[in-house]
Amino acid sequence: MKIRLMKYIKKYSTMIMVCSLCLNAAFIAIIDGMRDSAEQAFDQLIIAESKMSDIKHDLEDLKAEQEVEQAEAK
């Protein structure tokens, strides 16, 4: 009886370990994909902030030019 029980324990413990390894590998793949997505989103955010800053400076330059033109017109 004990020998039969030990066989089942060995068989199922091996299956559980294999399943656990597969789940760990899947989890690592998911986390890696999420990390890549987060890096891309962060890079896009930096680009968007840079473009916003450029637009803001362009608007300030246009306002300054308009003020100069208005001053010259007077």
CHARMM-style PDB file with segment names, atoms N, HN, CA, C and O in Angstrom:
ATOM      1  N   MET     1       0.815  -1.198   0.000  1.00  0.00      PROA
ATOM      2  CA  MET     1       0.000   0.000   0.000  1.00  0.00      PROA
ATOM      3  C   MET     1       0.859   1.262   0.000  1.00  0.00      PROA
ATOM      4  O   MET     1       0.588   2.209  -0.739  1.00  0.00      PROA
ATOM      5  N   LYS     2       1.895   1.264   0.835  1.00  0.00      PROA
ATOM      6  HN  LYS     2       2.115   0.495   1.435  1.00  0.00      PROA
ATOM      7  CA  LYS     2       2.767   2.434   0.901  1.00  0.00      PROA
ATOM      8  C   LYS     2       3.518   2.638  -0.415  1.00  0.00      PROA
ATOM      9  O   LYS     2       3.721   3.772  -0.848  1.00  0.00      PROA
ATOM     10  N   ILE     3       3.921   1.556  -1.040  1.00  0.00      PROA
ATOM     11  HN  ILE     3       3.756   0.634  -0.689  1.00  0.00      PROA
ATOM     12  CA  ILE     3       4.661   1.657  -2.303  1.00  0.00      PROA
ATOM     13  C   ILE     3       3.763   2.256  -3.381  1.00  0.00      PROA
ATOM     14  O   ILE     3       4.199   3.111  -4.152  1.00  0.00      PROA
ATOM     15  N   ARG     4       2.526   1.813  -3.435  1.00  0.00      PROA
ATOM     16  HN  ARG     4       2.172   1.119  -2.809  1.00  0.00      PROA
ATOM     17  CA  ARG     4       1.581   2.339  -4.418  1.00  0.00      PROA
ATOM     18  C   ARG     4       1.334   3.834  -4.162  1.00  0.00      PROA
ATOM     19  O   ARG     4       1.275   4.631  -5.098  1.00  0.00      PROA
ATOM     20  N   LEU     5       1.191   4.193  -2.899  1.00  0.00      PROA
ATOM     21  HN  LEU     5       1.238   3.545  -2.139  1.00  0.00      PROA
ATOM     22  CA  LEU     5       0.976   5.590  -2.533  1.00  0.00      PROA
ATOM     23  C   LEU     5       2.177   6.440  -2.928  1.00  0.00      PROA
ATOM     24  O   LEU     5       2.010   7.547  -3.439  1.00  0.00      PROA
ATOM     25  N   MET     6       3.369   5.938  -2.700  1.00  0.00      PROA
ATOM     26  HN  MET     6       3.504   5.039  -2.286  1.00  0.00      PROA
ATOM     27  CA  MET     6       4.586   6.662  -3.063  1.00  0.00      PROA
ATOM     28  C   MET     6       4.680   6.852  -4.578  1.00  0.00      PROA
ATOM     29  O   MET     6       5.141   7.894  -5.042  1.00  0.00      PROA
ATOM     30  N   LYS     7       4.244   5.844  -5.356  1.00  0.00      PROA
ATOM     31  HN  LYS     7       3.870   4.997  -4.978  1.00  0.00      PROA
ATOM     32  CA  LYS     7       4.241   5.971  -6.816  1.00  0.00      PROA
ATOM     33  C   LYS     7       3.346   7.123  -7.254  1.00  0.00      PROA
ATOM     34  O   LYS     7       3.728   7.941  -8.090  1.00  0.00      PROA
ATOM     35  N   TYR     8       2.155   7.170  -6.678  1.00  0.00      PROA
ATOM     36  HN  TYR     8       1.845   6.505  -5.999  1.00  0.00      PROA
ATOM     37  CA  TYR     8       1.217   8.237  -7.032  1.00  0.00      PROA
ATOM     38  C   TYR     8       1.749   9.608  -6.615  1.00  0.00      PROA
ATOM     39  O   TYR     8       1.619  10.587  -7.350  1.00  0.00      PROA
ATOM     40  N   ILE     9       2.343   9.660  -5.442  1.00  0.00      PROA
ATOM     41  HN  ILE     9       2.448   8.864  -4.846  1.00  0.00      PROA
ATOM     42  CA  ILE     9       2.905  10.932  -4.976  1.00  0.00      PROA
ATOM     43  C   ILE     9       4.008  11.387  -5.922  1.00  0.00      PROA
ATOM     44  O   ILE     9       4.060  12.557  -6.302  1.00  0.00      PROA
ATOM     45  N   LYS    10       4.884  10.472  -6.298  1.00  0.00      PROA
ATOM     46  HN  LYS    10       4.842   9.522  -5.989  1.00  0.00      PROA
ATOM     47  CA  LYS    10       5.979  10.818  -7.205  1.00  0.00      PROA
ATOM     48  C   LYS    10       5.434  11.258  -8.565  1.00  0.00      PROA
ATOM     49  O   LYS    10       5.891  12.251  -9.130  1.00  0.00      PROA
ATOM     50  N   LYS    11       4.462  10.518  -9.083  1.00  0.00      PROA
ATOM     51  HN  LYS    11       4.091   9.711  -8.624  1.00  0.00      PROA
ATOM     52  CA  LYS    11       3.880  10.825 -10.392  1.00  0.00      PROA
ATOM     53  C   LYS    11       3.219  12.201 -10.379  1.00  0.00      PROA
ATOM     54  O   LYS    11       3.476  13.024 -11.257  1.00  0.00      PROA
ATOM     55  N   TYR    12       2.378  12.448  -9.394  1.00  0.00      PROA
ATOM     56  HN  TYR    12       2.169  11.779  -8.681  1.00  0.00      PROA
ATOM     57  CA  TYR    12       1.636  13.703  -9.370  1.00  0.00      PROA
ATOM     58  C   TYR    12       2.503  14.886  -8.955  1.00  0.00      PROA
ATOM     59  O   TYR    12       2.261  16.012  -9.391  1.00  0.00      PROA
ATOM     60  N   SER    13       3.503  14.645  -8.121  1.00  0.00      PROA
ATOM     61  HN  SER    13       3.698  13.731  -7.767  1.00  0.00      PROA
ATOM     62  CA  SER    13       4.382  15.754  -7.753  1.00  0.00      PROA
ATOM     63  C   SER    13       5.195  16.207  -8.963  1.00  0.00      PROA
ATOM     64  O   SER    13       5.453  17.399  -9.128  1.00  0.00      PROA
ATOM     65  N   THR    14       5.594  15.266  -9.801  1.00  0.00      PROA
ATOM     66  HN  THR    14       5.385  14.298  -9.667  1.00  0.00      PROA
ATOM     67  CA  THR    14       6.307  15.622 -11.033  1.00  0.00      PROA
ATOM     68  C   THR    14       5.391  16.424 -11.959  1.00  0.00      PROA
ATOM     69  O   THR    14       5.812  17.422 -12.545  1.00  0.00      PROA
ATOM     70  N   MET    15       4.153  15.986 -12.085  1.00  0.00      PROA
ATOM     71  HN  MET    15       3.811  15.176 -11.610  1.00  0.00      PROA
ATOM     72  CA  MET    15       3.202  16.720 -12.932  1.00  0.00      PROA
ATOM     73  C   MET    15       2.970  18.128 -12.387  1.00  0.00      PROA
ATOM     74  O   MET    15       2.898  19.091 -13.151  1.00  0.00      PROA
ATOM     75  N   ILE    16       2.854  18.244 -11.081  1.00  0.00      PROA
ATOM     76  HN  ILE    16       2.912  17.462 -10.460  1.00  0.00      PROA
ATOM     77  CA  ILE    16       2.634  19.553 -10.468  1.00  0.00      PROA
ATOM     78  C   ILE    16       3.839  20.454 -10.698  1.00  0.00      PROA
ATOM     79  O   ILE    16       3.675  21.641 -10.984  1.00  0.00      PROA
ATOM     80  N   MET    17       5.042  19.911 -10.579  1.00  0.00      PROA
ATOM     81  HN  MET    17       5.175  18.947 -10.347  1.00  0.00      PROA
ATOM     82  CA  MET    17       6.244  20.713 -10.815  1.00  0.00      PROA
ATOM     83  C   MET    17       6.308  21.191 -12.260  1.00  0.00      PROA
ATOM     84  O   MET    17       6.651  22.346 -12.512  1.00  0.00      PROA
ATOM     85  N   VAL    18       5.983  20.322 -13.209  1.00  0.00      PROA
ATOM     86  HN  VAL    18       5.704  19.383 -13.004  1.00  0.00      PROA
ATOM     87  CA  VAL    18       5.994  20.701 -14.628  1.00  0.00      PROA
ATOM     88  C   VAL    18       4.958  21.793 -14.887  1.00  0.00      PROA
ATOM     89  O   VAL    18       5.243  22.770 -15.579  1.00  0.00      PROA
ATOM     90  N   CYS    19       3.763  21.629 -14.333  1.00  0.00      PROA
ATOM     91  HN  CYS    19       3.532  20.835 -13.771  1.00  0.00      PROA
ATOM     92  CA  CYS    19       2.722  22.651 -14.498  1.00  0.00      PROA
ATOM     93  C   CYS    19       3.160  23.976 -13.886  1.00  0.00      PROA
ATOM     94  O   CYS    19       2.925  25.042 -14.455  1.00  0.00      PROA
ATOM     95  N   SER    20       3.791  23.900 -12.737  1.00  0.00      PROA
ATOM     96  HN  SER    20       3.982  23.035 -12.274  1.00  0.00      PROA
ATOM     97  CA  SER    20       4.274  25.106 -12.071  1.00  0.00      PROA
ATOM     98  C   SER    20       5.325  25.813 -12.921  1.00  0.00      PROA
ATOM     99  O   SER    20       5.304  27.037 -13.050  1.00  0.00      PROA
ATOM    100  N   LEU    21       6.236  25.046 -13.498  1.00  0.00      PROA
ATOM    101  HN  LEU    21       6.253  24.051 -13.393  1.00  0.00      PROA
ATOM    102  CA  LEU    21       7.256  25.638 -14.368  1.00  0.00      PROA
ATOM    103  C   LEU    21       6.624  26.291 -15.594  1.00  0.00      PROA
ATOM    104  O   LEU    21       7.034  27.377 -16.004  1.00  0.00      PROA
ATOM    105  N   CYS    22       5.632  25.632 -16.175  1.00  0.00      PROA
ATOM    106  HN  CYS    22       5.299  24.750 -15.841  1.00  0.00      PROA
ATOM    107  CA  CYS    22       4.940  26.200 -17.339  1.00  0.00      PROA
ATOM    108  C   CYS    22       4.236  27.501 -16.972  1.00  0.00      PROA
ATOM    109  O   CYS    22       4.296  28.479 -17.717  1.00  0.00      PROA
ATOM    110  N   LEU    23       3.576  27.507 -15.829  1.00  0.00      PROA
ATOM    111  HN  LEU    23       3.528  26.712 -15.224  1.00  0.00      PROA
ATOM    112  CA  LEU    23       2.894  28.729 -15.387  1.00  0.00      PROA
ATOM    113  C   LEU    23       3.890  29.849 -15.111  1.00  0.00      PROA
ATOM    114  O   LEU    23       3.629  31.007 -15.437  1.00  0.00      PROA
ATOM    115  N   ASN    24       5.023  29.513 -14.515  1.00  0.00      PROA
ATOM    116  HN  ASN    24       5.235  28.572 -14.250  1.00  0.00      PROA
ATOM    117  CA  ASN    24       6.055  30.523 -14.273  1.00  0.00      PROA
ATOM    118  C   ASN    24       6.579  31.095 -15.585  1.00  0.00      PROA
ATOM    119  O   ASN    24       6.774  32.305 -15.701  1.00  0.00      PROA
ATOM    120  N   ALA    25       6.804  30.237 -16.566  1.00  0.00      PROA
ATOM    121  HN  ALA    25       6.645  29.255 -16.472  1.00  0.00      PROA
ATOM    122  CA  ALA    25       7.284  30.708 -17.867  1.00  0.00      PROA
ATOM    123  C   ALA    25       6.248  31.617 -18.526  1.00  0.00      PROA
ATOM    124  O   ALA    25       6.603  32.642 -19.108  1.00  0.00      PROA
ATOM    125  N   ALA    26       4.981  31.248 -18.439  1.00  0.00      PROA
ATOM    126  HN  ALA    26       4.693  30.415 -17.967  1.00  0.00      PROA
ATOM    127  CA  ALA    26       3.922  32.086 -19.013  1.00  0.00      PROA
ATOM    128  C   ALA    26       3.847  33.424 -18.289  1.00  0.00      PROA
ATOM    129  O   ALA    26       3.687  34.467 -18.923  1.00  0.00      PROA
ATOM    130  N   PHE    27       3.961  33.399 -16.984  1.00  0.00      PROA
ATOM    131  HN  PHE    27       4.091  32.552 -16.469  1.00  0.00      PROA
ATOM    132  CA  PHE    27       3.925  34.628 -16.197  1.00  0.00      PROA
ATOM    133  C   PHE    27       5.081  35.547 -16.571  1.00  0.00      PROA
ATOM    134  O   PHE    27       4.900  36.756 -16.714  1.00  0.00      PROA
ATOM    135  N   ILE    28       6.270  34.970 -16.728  1.00  0.00      PROA
ATOM    136  HN  ILE    28       6.417  33.988 -16.611  1.00  0.00      PROA
ATOM    137  CA  ILE    28       7.436  35.766 -17.118  1.00  0.00      PROA
ATOM    138  C   ILE    28       7.219  36.380 -18.497  1.00  0.00      PROA
ATOM    139  O   ILE    28       7.563  37.543 -18.710  1.00  0.00      PROA
ATOM    140  N   ALA    29       6.661  35.630 -19.426  1.00  0.00      PROA
ATOM    141  HN  ALA    29       6.382  34.685 -19.253  1.00  0.00      PROA
ATOM    142  CA  ALA    29       6.399  36.153 -20.772  1.00  0.00      PROA
ATOM    143  C   ALA    29       5.398  37.301 -20.717  1.00  0.00      PROA
ATOM    144  O   ALA    29       5.565  38.304 -21.412  1.00  0.00      PROA
ATOM    145  N   ILE    30       4.366  37.162 -19.902  1.00  0.00      PROA
ATOM    146  HN  ILE    30       4.230  36.348 -19.338  1.00  0.00      PROA
ATOM    147  CA  ILE    30       3.358  38.223 -19.779  1.00  0.00      PROA
ATOM    148  C   ILE    30       3.977  39.473 -19.176  1.00  0.00      PROA
ATOM    149  O   ILE    30       3.757  40.577 -19.673  1.00  0.00      PROA
ATOM    150  N   ILE    31       4.748  39.307 -18.110  1.00  0.00      PROA
ATOM    151  HN  ILE    31       4.926  38.410 -17.706  1.00  0.00      PROA
ATOM    152  CA  ILE    31       5.379  40.448 -17.448  1.00  0.00      PROA
ATOM    153  C   ILE    31       6.352  41.137 -18.396  1.00  0.00      PROA
ATOM    154  O   ILE    31       6.423  42.366 -18.427  1.00  0.00      PROA
ATOM    155  N   ASP    32       7.103  40.355 -19.169  1.00  0.00      PROA
ATOM    156  HN  ASP    32       7.046  39.357 -19.144  1.00  0.00      PROA
ATOM    157  CA  ASP    32       8.047  40.936 -20.122  1.00  0.00      PROA
ATOM    158  C   ASP    32       7.310  41.753 -21.176  1.00  0.00      PROA
ATOM    159  O   ASP    32       7.757  42.837 -21.551  1.00  0.00      PROA
ATOM    160  N   GLY    33       6.180  41.232 -21.655  1.00  0.00      PROA
ATOM    161  HN  GLY    33       5.817  40.351 -21.350  1.00  0.00      PROA
ATOM    162  CA  GLY    33       5.373  41.978 -22.626  1.00  0.00      PROA
ATOM    163  C   GLY    33       4.831  43.266 -22.032  1.00  0.00      PROA
ATOM    164  O   GLY    33       4.798  44.300 -22.700  1.00  0.00      PROA
ATOM    165  N   MET    34       4.409  43.205 -20.783  1.00  0.00      PROA
ATOM    166  HN  MET    34       4.436  42.365 -20.241  1.00  0.00      PROA
ATOM    167  CA  MET    34       3.899  44.406 -20.121  1.00  0.00      PROA
ATOM    168  C   MET    34       5.014  45.434 -19.943  1.00  0.00      PROA
ATOM    169  O   MET    34       4.781  46.635 -20.080  1.00  0.00      PROA
ATOM    170  N   ARG    35       6.218  44.966 -19.641  1.00  0.00      PROA
ATOM    171  HN  ARG    35       6.407  43.990 -19.530  1.00  0.00      PROA
ATOM    172  CA  ARG    35       7.357  45.868 -19.468  1.00  0.00      PROA
ATOM    173  C   ARG    35       7.668  46.574 -20.790  1.00  0.00      PROA
ATOM    174  O   ARG    35       7.904  47.782 -20.814  1.00  0.00      PROA
ATOM    175  N   ASP    36       7.665  45.820 -21.875  1.00  0.00      PROA
ATOM    176  HN  ASP    36       7.473  44.838 -21.855  1.00  0.00      PROA
ATOM    177  CA  ASP    36       7.920  46.414 -23.186  1.00  0.00      PROA
ATOM    178  C   ASP    36       6.858  47.451 -23.535  1.00  0.00      PROA
ATOM    179  O   ASP    36       7.176  48.517 -24.063  1.00  0.00      PROA
ATOM    180  N   SER    37       5.604  47.139 -23.241  1.00  0.00      PROA
ATOM    181  HN  SER    37       5.347  46.274 -22.812  1.00  0.00      PROA
ATOM    182  CA  SER    37       4.516  48.086 -23.513  1.00  0.00      PROA
ATOM    183  C   SER    37       4.677  49.348 -22.684  1.00  0.00      PROA
ATOM    184  O   SER    37       4.445  50.453 -23.174  1.00  0.00      PROA
ATOM    185  N   ALA    38       5.070  49.187 -21.441  1.00  0.00      PROA
ATOM    186  HN  ALA    38       5.258  48.290 -21.043  1.00  0.00      PROA
ATOM    187  CA  ALA    38       5.264  50.346 -20.566  1.00  0.00      PROA
ATOM    188  C   ALA    38       6.418  51.209 -21.058  1.00  0.00      PROA
ATOM    189  O   ALA    38       6.336  52.437 -21.019  1.00  0.00      PROA
ATOM    190  N   GLU    39       7.488  50.578 -21.519  1.00  0.00      PROA
ATOM    191  HN  GLU    39       7.554  49.580 -21.550  1.00  0.00      PROA
ATOM    192  CA  GLU    39       8.620  51.336 -22.053  1.00  0.00      PROA
ATOM    193  C   GLU    39       8.203  52.121 -23.295  1.00  0.00      PROA
ATOM    194  O   GLU    39       8.577  53.284 -23.447  1.00  0.00      PROA
ATOM    195  N   GLN    40       7.439  51.498 -24.175  1.00  0.00      PROA
ATOM    196  HN  GLN    40       7.136  50.553 -24.052  1.00  0.00      PROA
ATOM    197  CA  GLN    40       6.979  52.187 -25.380  1.00  0.00      PROA
ATOM    198  C   GLN    40       6.068  53.352 -25.027  1.00  0.00      PROA
ATOM    199  O   GLN    40       6.171  54.427 -25.618  1.00  0.00      PROA
ATOM    200  N   ALA    41       5.181  53.144 -24.071  1.00  0.00      PROA
ATOM    201  HN  ALA    41       5.097  52.271 -23.591  1.00  0.00      PROA
ATOM    202  CA  ALA    41       4.273  54.215 -23.655  1.00  0.00      PROA
ATOM    203  C   ALA    41       5.061  55.370 -23.049  1.00  0.00      PROA
ATOM    204  O   ALA    41       4.749  56.533 -23.305  1.00  0.00      PROA
ATOM    205  N   PHE    42       6.068  55.064 -22.255  1.00  0.00      PROA
ATOM    206  HN  PHE    42       6.321  54.120 -22.047  1.00  0.00      PROA
ATOM    207  CA  PHE    42       6.887  56.105 -21.645  1.00  0.00      PROA
ATOM    208  C   PHE    42       7.655  56.876 -22.713  1.00  0.00      PROA
ATOM    209  O   PHE    42       7.747  58.101 -22.649  1.00  0.00      PROA
ATOM    210  N   ASP    43       8.208  56.164 -23.697  1.00  0.00      PROA
ATOM    211  HN  ASP    43       8.133  55.168 -23.749  1.00  0.00      PROA
ATOM    212  CA  ASP    43       8.911  56.829 -24.798  1.00  0.00      PROA
ATOM    213  C   ASP    43       7.967  57.748 -25.572  1.00  0.00      PROA
ATOM    214  O   ASP    43       8.343  58.864 -25.930  1.00  0.00      PROA
ATOM    215  N   GLN    44       6.745  57.284 -25.831  1.00  0.00      PROA
ATOM    216  HN  GLN    44       6.439  56.377 -25.541  1.00  0.00      PROA
ATOM    217  CA  GLN    44       5.766  58.107 -26.539  1.00  0.00      PROA
ATOM    218  C   GLN    44       5.377  59.327 -25.713  1.00  0.00      PROA
ATOM    219  O   GLN    44       5.144  60.402 -26.266  1.00  0.00      PROA
ATOM    220  N   LEU    45       5.305  59.170 -24.406  1.00  0.00      PROA
ATOM    221  HN  LEU    45       5.494  58.297 -23.957  1.00  0.00      PROA
ATOM    222  CA  LEU    45       4.989  60.292 -23.527  1.00  0.00      PROA
ATOM    223  C   LEU    45       6.089  61.343 -23.582  1.00  0.00      PROA
ATOM    224  O   LEU    45       5.802  62.540 -23.621  1.00  0.00      PROA
ATOM    225  N   ILE    46       7.329  60.912 -23.586  1.00  0.00      PROA
ATOM    226  HN  ILE    46       7.561  59.940 -23.555  1.00  0.00      PROA
ATOM    227  CA  ILE    46       8.451  61.847 -23.676  1.00  0.00      PROA
ATOM    228  C   ILE    46       8.403  62.598 -25.001  1.00  0.00      PROA
ATOM    229  O   ILE    46       8.625  63.808 -25.031  1.00  0.00      PROA
ATOM    230  N   ILE    47       8.118  61.902 -26.090  1.00  0.00      PROA
ATOM    231  HN  ILE    47       7.938  60.919 -26.065  1.00  0.00      PROA
ATOM    232  CA  ILE    47       8.020  62.546 -27.406  1.00  0.00      PROA
ATOM    233  C   ILE    47       6.879  63.552 -27.417  1.00  0.00      PROA
ATOM    234  O   ILE    47       7.031  64.661 -27.929  1.00  0.00      PROA
ATOM    235  N   ALA    48       5.735  63.171 -26.852  1.00  0.00      PROA
ATOM    236  HN  ALA    48       5.611  62.270 -26.436  1.00  0.00      PROA
ATOM    237  CA  ALA    48       4.579  64.072 -26.816  1.00  0.00      PROA
ATOM    238  C   ALA    48       4.882  65.315 -25.988  1.00  0.00      PROA
ATOM    239  O   ALA    48       4.502  66.420 -26.375  1.00  0.00      PROA
ATOM    240  N   GLU    49       5.560  65.152 -24.859  1.00  0.00      PROA
ATOM    241  HN  GLU    49       5.869  64.254 -24.544  1.00  0.00      PROA
ATOM    242  CA  GLU    49       5.922  66.304 -24.034  1.00  0.00      PROA
ATOM    243  C   GLU    49       6.874  67.226 -24.781  1.00  0.00      PROA
ATOM    244  O   GLU    49       6.766  68.448 -24.683  1.00  0.00      PROA
ATOM    245  N   SER    50       7.796  66.648 -25.518  1.00  0.00      PROA
ATOM    246  HN  SER    50       7.884  65.655 -25.598  1.00  0.00      PROA
ATOM    247  CA  SER    50       8.736  67.445 -26.305  1.00  0.00      PROA
ATOM    248  C   SER    50       8.000  68.240 -27.379  1.00  0.00      PROA
ATOM    249  O   SER    50       8.280  69.421 -27.583  1.00  0.00      PROA
ATOM    250  N   LYS    51       7.057  67.591 -28.066  1.00  0.00      PROA
ATOM    251  HN  LYS    51       6.829  66.632 -27.899  1.00  0.00      PROA
ATOM    252  CA  LYS    51       6.279  68.286 -29.094  1.00  0.00      PROA
ATOM    253  C   LYS    51       5.431  69.390 -28.482  1.00  0.00      PROA
ATOM    254  O   LYS    51       5.306  70.469 -29.062  1.00  0.00      PROA
ATOM    255  N   MET    52       4.841  69.128 -27.306  1.00  0.00      PROA
ATOM    256  HN  MET    52       4.942  68.252 -26.835  1.00  0.00      PROA
ATOM    257  CA  MET    52       4.040  70.153 -26.626  1.00  0.00      PROA
ATOM    258  C   MET    52       4.911  71.353 -26.268  1.00  0.00      PROA
ATOM    259  O   MET    52       4.485  72.500 -26.404  1.00  0.00      PROA
ATOM    260  N   SER    53       6.118  71.085 -25.814  1.00  0.00      PROA
ATOM    261  HN  SER    53       6.463  70.153 -25.703  1.00  0.00      PROA
ATOM    262  CA  SER    53       7.042  72.158 -25.464  1.00  0.00      PROA
ATOM    263  C   SER    53       7.402  72.974 -26.705  1.00  0.00      PROA
ATOM    264  O   SER    53       7.460  74.202 -26.648  1.00  0.00      PROA
ATOM    265  N   ASP    54       7.645  72.293 -27.825  1.00  0.00      PROA
ATOM    266  HN  ASP    54       7.598  71.295 -27.871  1.00  0.00      PROA
ATOM    267  CA  ASP    54       7.953  72.999 -29.075  1.00  0.00      PROA
ATOM    268  C   ASP    54       6.784  73.874 -29.510  1.00  0.00      PROA
ATOM    269  O   ASP    54       6.982  75.015 -29.928  1.00  0.00      PROA
ATOM    270  N   ILE    55       5.574  73.348 -29.412  1.00  0.00      PROA
ATOM    271  HN  ILE    55       5.413  72.421 -29.072  1.00  0.00      PROA
ATOM    272  CA  ILE    55       4.384  74.118 -29.794  1.00  0.00      PROA
ATOM    273  C   ILE    55       4.229  75.332 -28.891  1.00  0.00      PROA
ATOM    274  O   ILE    55       3.896  76.422 -29.355  1.00  0.00      PROA
ATOM    275  N   LYS    56       4.472  75.139 -27.603  1.00  0.00      PROA
ATOM    276  HN  LYS    56       4.743  74.253 -27.226  1.00  0.00      PROA
ATOM    277  CA  LYS    56       4.365  76.247 -26.649  1.00  0.00      PROA
ATOM    278  C   LYS    56       5.362  77.346 -26.993  1.00  0.00      PROA
ATOM    279  O   LYS    56       5.019  78.528 -26.962  1.00  0.00      PROA
ATOM    280  N   HSD    57       6.592  76.966 -27.320  1.00  0.00      PROA
ATOM    281  HN  HSD    57       6.871  76.006 -27.345  1.00  0.00      PROA
ATOM    282  CA  HSD    57       7.599  77.963 -27.694  1.00  0.00      PROA
ATOM    283  C   HSD    57       7.225  78.661 -29.003  1.00  0.00      PROA
ATOM    284  O   HSD    57       7.429  79.867 -29.144  1.00  0.00      PROA
ATOM    285  N   ASP    58       6.681  77.908 -29.954  1.00  0.00      PROA
ATOM    286  HN  ASP    58       6.515  76.928 -29.838  1.00  0.00      PROA
ATOM    287  CA  ASP    58       6.244  78.513 -31.213  1.00  0.00      PROA
ATOM    288  C   ASP    58       5.134  79.528 -30.972  1.00  0.00      PROA
ATOM    289  O   ASP    58       5.133  80.602 -31.575  1.00  0.00      PROA
ATOM    290  N   LEU    59       4.190  79.197 -30.097  1.00  0.00      PROA
ATOM    291  HN  LEU    59       4.191  78.325 -29.607  1.00  0.00      PROA
ATOM    292  CA  LEU    59       3.108  80.136 -29.779  1.00  0.00      PROA
ATOM    293  C   LEU    59       3.650  81.392 -29.114  1.00  0.00      PROA
ATOM    294  O   LEU    59       3.208  82.499 -29.419  1.00  0.00      PROA
ATOM    295  N   GLU    60       4.599  81.225 -28.213  1.00  0.00      PROA
ATOM    296  HN  GLU    60       4.958  80.325 -27.965  1.00  0.00      PROA
ATOM    297  CA  GLU    60       5.204  82.384 -27.560  1.00  0.00      PROA
ATOM    298  C   GLU    60       5.916  83.261 -28.585  1.00  0.00      PROA
ATOM    299  O   GLU    60       5.832  84.487 -28.518  1.00  0.00      PROA
ATOM    300  N   ASP    61       6.619  82.636 -29.537  1.00  0.00      PROA
ATOM    301  HN  ASP    61       6.687  81.640 -29.591  1.00  0.00      PROA
ATOM    302  CA  ASP    61       7.298  83.400 -30.589  1.00  0.00      PROA
ATOM    303  C   ASP    61       6.292  84.155 -31.452  1.00  0.00      PROA
ATOM    304  O   ASP    61       6.521  85.314 -31.798  1.00  0.00      PROA
ATOM    305  N   LEU    62       5.175  83.505 -31.803  1.00  0.00      PROA
ATOM    306  HN  LEU    62       4.989  82.564 -31.522  1.00  0.00      PROA
ATOM    307  CA  LEU    62       4.147  84.169 -32.608  1.00  0.00      PROA
ATOM    308  C   LEU    62       3.530  85.347 -31.858  1.00  0.00      PROA
ATOM    309  O   LEU    62       3.286  86.400 -32.447  1.00  0.00      PROA
ATOM    310  N   LYS    63       3.279  85.174 -30.572  1.00  0.00      PROA
ATOM    311  HN  LYS    63       3.476  84.318 -30.094  1.00  0.00      PROA
ATOM    312  CA  LYS    63       2.733  86.271 -29.773  1.00  0.00      PROA
ATOM    313  C   LYS    63       3.703  87.437 -29.726  1.00  0.00      PROA
ATOM    314  O   LYS    63       3.299  88.595 -29.833  1.00  0.00      PROA
ATOM    315  N   ALA    64       4.982  87.132 -29.566  1.00  0.00      PROA
ATOM    316  HN  ALA    64       5.311  86.191 -29.479  1.00  0.00      PROA
ATOM    317  CA  ALA    64       5.995  88.190 -29.535  1.00  0.00      PROA
ATOM    318  C   ALA    64       6.054  88.912 -30.880  1.00  0.00      PROA
ATOM    319  O   ALA    64       6.175  90.137 -30.920  1.00  0.00      PROA
ATOM    320  N   GLU    65       5.970  88.169 -31.972  1.00  0.00      PROA
ATOM    321  HN  GLU    65       5.871  87.175 -31.940  1.00  0.00      PROA
ATOM    322  CA  GLU    65       5.977  88.788 -33.301  1.00  0.00      PROA
ATOM    323  C   GLU    65       4.750  89.673 -33.496  1.00  0.00      PROA
ATOM    324  O   GLU    65       4.857  90.763 -34.056  1.00  0.00      PROA
ATOM    325  N   GLN    66       3.599  89.218 -33.042  1.00  0.00      PROA
ATOM    326  HN  GLN    66       3.513  88.332 -32.587  1.00  0.00      PROA
ATOM    327  CA  GLN    66       2.378  90.019 -33.160  1.00  0.00      PROA
ATOM    328  C   GLN    66       2.488  91.303 -32.355  1.00  0.00      PROA
ATOM    329  O   GLN    66       2.054  92.363 -32.806  1.00  0.00      PROA
ATOM    330  N   GLU    67       3.067  91.211 -31.169  1.00  0.00      PROA
ATOM    331  HN  GLU    67       3.420  90.350 -30.803  1.00  0.00      PROA
ATOM    332  CA  GLU    67       3.235  92.402 -30.344  1.00  0.00      PROA
ATOM    333  C   GLU    67       4.166  93.396 -31.022  1.00  0.00      PROA
ATOM    334  O   GLU    67       3.925  94.603 -30.992  1.00  0.00      PROA
ATOM    335  N   VAL    68       5.228  92.885 -31.634  1.00  0.00      PROA
ATOM    336  HN  VAL    68       5.424  91.905 -31.659  1.00  0.00      PROA
ATOM    337  CA  VAL    68       6.164  93.768 -32.343  1.00  0.00      PROA
ATOM    338  C   VAL    68       5.463  94.412 -33.530  1.00  0.00      PROA
ATOM    339  O   VAL    68       5.618  95.612 -33.757  1.00  0.00      PROA
ATOM    340  N   GLU    69       4.695  93.638 -34.291  1.00  0.00      PROA
ATOM    341  HN  GLU    69       4.569  92.663 -34.107  1.00  0.00      PROA
ATOM    342  CA  GLU    69       3.977  94.181 -35.448  1.00  0.00      PROA
ATOM    343  C   GLU    69       2.949  95.220 -35.016  1.00  0.00      PROA
ATOM    344  O   GLU    69       2.778  96.241 -35.681  1.00  0.00      PROA
ATOM    345  N   GLN    70       2.265  94.961 -33.904  1.00  0.00      PROA
ATOM    346  HN  GLN    70       2.404  94.131 -33.363  1.00  0.00      PROA
ATOM    347  CA  GLN    70       1.281  95.924 -33.412  1.00  0.00      PROA
ATOM    348  C   GLN    70       1.964  97.197 -32.941  1.00  0.00      PROA
ATOM    349  O   GLN    70       1.447  98.296 -33.144  1.00  0.00      PROA
ATOM    350  N   ALA    71       3.121  97.051 -32.314  1.00  0.00      PROA
ATOM    351  HN  ALA    71       3.541  96.158 -32.149  1.00  0.00      PROA
ATOM    352  CA  ALA    71       3.856  98.231 -31.848  1.00  0.00      PROA
ATOM    353  C   ALA    71       4.356  99.045 -33.037  1.00  0.00      PROA
ATOM    354  O   ALA    71       4.347 100.275 -32.991  1.00  0.00      PROA
ATOM    355  N   GLU    72       4.791  98.373 -34.097  1.00  0.00      PROA
ATOM    356  HN  GLU    72       4.799  97.374 -34.134  1.00  0.00      PROA
ATOM    357  CA  GLU    72       5.275  99.071 -35.290  1.00  0.00      PROA
ATOM    358  C   GLU    72       4.121  99.748 -36.026  1.00  0.00      PROA
ATOM    359  O   GLU    72       4.289 100.810 -36.625  1.00  0.00      PROA
ATOM    360  N   ALA    73       2.954  99.123 -35.973  1.00  0.00      PROA
ATOM    361  HN  ALA    73       2.816  98.260 -35.487  1.00  0.00      PROA
ATOM    362  CA  ALA    73       1.796  99.689 -36.671  1.00  0.00      PROA
ATOM    363  C   ALA    73       1.325 100.976 -36.000  1.00  0.00      PROA
ATOM    364  O   ALA    73       0.741 101.832 -36.664  1.00  0.00      PROA
ATOM    365  N   LYS    74       1.561 101.128 -34.726  1.00  0.00      PROA
ATOM    366  HN  LYS    74       2.036 100.433 -34.186  1.00  0.00      PROA
ATOM    367  CA  LYS    74       1.127 102.326 -34.004  1.00  0.00      PROA
ATOM    368  C   LYS    74       2.087 103.402 -34.249  1.00  0.00      PROA
ATOM    369  OT1 LYS    74       1.919 104.509 -33.736  1.00  0.00      PROA
TER     370      LYS     74
END
